[in-house]
Amino acid sequence: MHPAVEGALVGVGIGLFLVAGEYYFVVKNAKERAKRQHELRHELDPTERKRLASIASFSAFLPPAFAFFFWLIWA
């Protein structure tokens, strides 16, 4: 397999892992906050939404960056 494709796949995997982990922790925090405040529904506040958006945009940058560096190092 071409090194750039390998790098892109590694970047996609790491990006998905980062987004899923961040989403898990943000939702967990929102549920705990709702429980403390005796609310029935948990909602994400704007700061948490921005955190998720920033990690998602960073994760979108990972596949091309990993593809380039894998190609640069192993090709």
N, C-alpha and C positions, 0 to 999 in steps of 0.2 A: 504494500500500500504506500502511496506517496506520502512523504513526511508532512506535507502541508495538510493533507486530509486527516492524517492521524492527529496533528496538532489541533485542528478545528474540532474534531470529535472529543478530544480531551478538554478543550475549552468549553464545549457545550455541556459536557458532564459536570465540570466544576461550576459552571454558571447555574445549572439547574440545582445542584446541591446547595449553592449559596442562597438562591432565591427560596427554595423550599425550607431551608433552615431558618432564614430570617422570617418568613411567613409564619412558621410554626411558633417561633418565640414571640412575635408581635401579637398573634392571636391569643396565645397563652397569657400574655401580660394583660390584654384587653379583657379576657374572661375573668382573671383574678381581680381586676379593677372593678368590673361590674358586680362581682360577688361581694367585694368590700363595701360598695355603695348600695347594695341591696337592689340592683336593677335586674330585670329579667333578660334583657338583650345586651350583648356586648357589641360595641361599635368602635371602630378605629378612629382615633383623633387625627387631626391634620398632620401632626408630627410623625405619627406612625405611617400614615399614607406616603409622606415624603420619603421616609426611610425605605419603604418597599419600592418606591419609584426609583430612588437612587441606586439601590442594589440591583434592580432590574436593568437599568441603563448601563451600569458597570458590567453586568453579566452579558449584555449584548455586545460589549467591546471585547470580551474574552476570546471568542472563537477566532476572529481575524488576527488578534495579537498572538495567540498560541500557534496558529497556522504559520504566521510569518516567522516566529522564532524557531519553530520546529524545522521549517524549510531552511532557515539561515544556518542552523547548527548541524542538521543531519543530511542536507542535500548537497 
